[in-house]
């Protein structure tokens, strides 16, 4: 879950930054109407729809990558499950003898 959320935030921030840069370039160089990108009075305005699309795309990308990661980790874990490792040394017993000062 932590991997999914981290990837979601990373994808969402990256895509929204890229979108903001493209909108700024379009307004500056192509003289697009910037009012359409500042109007948020209704749910079907341009920023709301683009933000919803970015959230959906980020969700799908992070879900796909985290699922792939967990499947790969599971397959890799099953492949290395039969490998015997060198047993660790047993800890030395501690003395229960009390000392006086």
Helices and strands as residue ranges (DSSP letters): H 2-29, G 35-37, H 46-79
